[in-house]
Amino acid sequence: MTGLESFQVHTKKQNEWINITEQVNRIVRNSSVAEGICVVFIPHTTAAVTINENADSDVPRDVSFSLDLISPDRPEFRHGEGNSAAHTKTSLVGPSLNIIVTKGKLLLGTWQGIWFNEFDGPRTRNVYVRVIGE
């Protein structure tokens, strides 16, 4: 098992998607783990992480559009900070991923990337990564 690694993401707006695949890949390479699991965790209640297509920039826009339809900002929300829609989106997408590591690399499909999702920016966010191996 390797230590806990982290990096920061600086977001500029709400509903921003940032591709963090290379940062996570770098941590996996530096871990010297050949076979195992990579855990990516976002410790925030209005940000999330997901795996999705990284070849077409319209995909993040389309998914953000869909999440806005599922959880629009509503005047009926009672949360005092006014970001209940962001909390709901985070619950739908999720705060963590488990990705297989094989031959020292993340096992991602040809079109897959790891995306940090900002639902309440701008913010400075933390991403935690732990690579667990045999």
N, C-alpha and C positions, 0 to 999 in steps of 0.2 A: 504494500500500500504506500502511496506517496502522500506528501503533505498537501495541505490546502493552499491553493493558489487563487489569486483574485486580480481583477483589473476593473477600471472604471469606464463607464460610458457617459459621455456628455451629450444630452439630448437638447434639441432646439425647439421642439413643439409637441403638441398632443398628436396621438396617432402616428408616431414616427416609428419606422422599422429600421433597425441598424443590423447589418450583417456582421456577426461576430465569429464566423466560422474560422477565420485565420487565427484570431487570438486563442480560441480553444484548441485548434490544431497545434499551435506552437507549444501550449502547455502539455498536450499529449506527447509530442515529440521529445520535449525536455524531461518527461517523466521516466523515460526508459522502460515503460510498461509495454510489453509486446502483446499480451492477451489480457483483456479485462473489461472494465466498465468505466466510462467517463460520466460523472455527475455534474451537471450545470445547474446552479441554483441562483435565483434572483430574490434577495431578501426585501422586497418592496411590495406594498399592497396595491399599487397602481401601475405596475410594470410586470412583464411576463417574458417568457422565452418559448419559442416554438421552432419546429423544423418545417421548412416549406421550400418551395422552388426558389432557386437563386439565379436563374438564367433570364427571367423576364421581369422587369421592374414593374410591370402592371399587376403582378400577383399580389405584392404587399398592399398596393393601393386598393385592389378589389377586395381583399380580405378585410382591410380597415373599413371600407365602405359597408361590407356585410355586417361587421361587428357594430358599426354605428346604427344600422337598421335594427339589430337585435337589442342593443342597449343604447338608445339615444338619451341625451340629457333631458330630464323631465322635471317640470316644476313641482311635481308631487314628491320628489325625493326630499328626505328630511335631514340627511347628513349635513352638518354645519359647514364643512369645507367646500361643498358644492361639486364634489367629484365622484358622486356615486356611480355614474356611468363607467368611469375608469376602474372602480373597484369591481364592478360586475364583469367587465371585459377581462380583467386579470383573473377572476375566478373561472371564467370560461376557458381561457388559454392555458393558464397554469404557471406556477413559479419554478418548475424544474423539468429537467430532461435526464434520461439515462440513455447513453449511447454506447453501443458495443465498440470496443477497441480490439482490432485484430491486426497482426503483423505490424504493430506500432502505430496504426492509423485509425482514425474514426471510420466506422463502417456507415458511410452515408451513400445514398443513391446518387447517380450521375447528376441529377438536377437539384439535389437537396443542399440546403444551407441552414445554419443555425442563426435564428433571428431574435434579437432583443426587441421587445415591443414596449414602447413608451406610450402610455395612455393618459398621462397627466403632466406633460413637460411644460417648459424646459426644466431639466433636473440634472444633477450629477448622480449617477446610479452605480451600484456595485454589482459585480458578477463574480460568483465563487465557483471554482472548478476543483474537483477532486478526481484523480485517476486512481482506480483501484485495480490491482493486478495480481496475478498468480505469483 
